[in-house]
Amino acid sequence: MIKLDEDFWTERYRQGYTGWDIGYPSTPIVQYLDQIQNKNCRILIPGAGNAYEAAYAWDQGFVGTHILDISKDPLTKFSTNHPNFPQAQIFHQDFFQHQGKYDLIVEQTFFCALDPALREAYCQKMLELLQPSGRLVGLLFGVQFSKQGPPFGGSLEEYQSLFSKYFKIHKLELCINSIAPRRGTEIFINLSAQ
Ligand SMILES: C[S@@+](CC[C@H](N)C(=O)[O-])C[C@H]1O[C@@H](n2cnc3c(N)ncnc32)[C@H](O)[C@@H]1O
């Protein structure tokens, strides 16, 4: 397995080899954010990349939006394009080193970017970062990919078995409002610590 470290991801951004990047905020996440009344909630988007969902959240008045990525390149680009977004809410960091507490953590093609051996650690870290009533919400690929990842896929059954060990599952089902190119391949999750 190749090392999925900062250099790996930065090289992908530099070569423009970013097939995951849809270029706009993902519809299921937009529609989820649109239902939230409390615009002061603390939101984290780990592995945010170009962070279209963060830009959307910020534009909607979610002042507590934070983004994190192991690669500096997309974060610098985000900062340049969104000069009003607070620097203190942008973390150039490995997710597993991050400290903080959030009401909502948004999952958008981050889980699939990690070595599957880290899936249990991902759950444990998410639990650590969530407020007791916080939610981990977003999208996972519900398919297996024929090529060596990333992205690494999975199935509803696998995710059910993994997440039920750590979270209360509010939703874990085929996503009904995926963007057209991902229709039928995404699973929507809404999980909480308790
Ligand atoms: C598949 S990309 C998705 C980017 C963005 N969420 C999107 O949908 O366009 C995965 C992102 O996770 C970042 N990443 C990978 N491992 C990470 C880690 N351990 N901590 C923080 N970010 C990481 C990569 O740099 C990359 O930006």
The ligand as an ORCA input file, in Angstrom:
! r2SCAN-3c Opt
* xyz 0 1
  C     -10.793     12.440     -1.731
  S     -10.251     13.991     -1.151
  C     -11.797     14.812     -0.767
  C     -11.707     16.304     -0.658
  C     -13.053     16.997     -0.462
  N     -13.735     16.506      0.717
  C     -13.914     16.828     -1.686
  O     -14.902     16.089     -1.623
  O     -13.589     17.437     -2.715
  C      -9.634     13.574      0.446
  C      -9.061     14.743      1.186
  O      -8.671     14.315      2.467
  C      -7.398     14.856      2.774
  N      -6.787     13.938      3.741
  C      -6.357     12.681      3.534
  N      -5.895     12.139      4.676
  C      -6.048     13.086      5.633
  C      -5.776     13.131      7.023
  N      -5.241     12.083      7.671
  N      -6.076     14.249      7.701
  C      -6.611     15.316      7.065
  N      -6.894     15.332      5.746
  C      -6.621     14.233      5.031
  C      -6.695     14.955      1.437
  O      -5.651     15.887      1.424
  C      -7.849     15.344      0.516
  O      -7.999     16.727      0.452
*
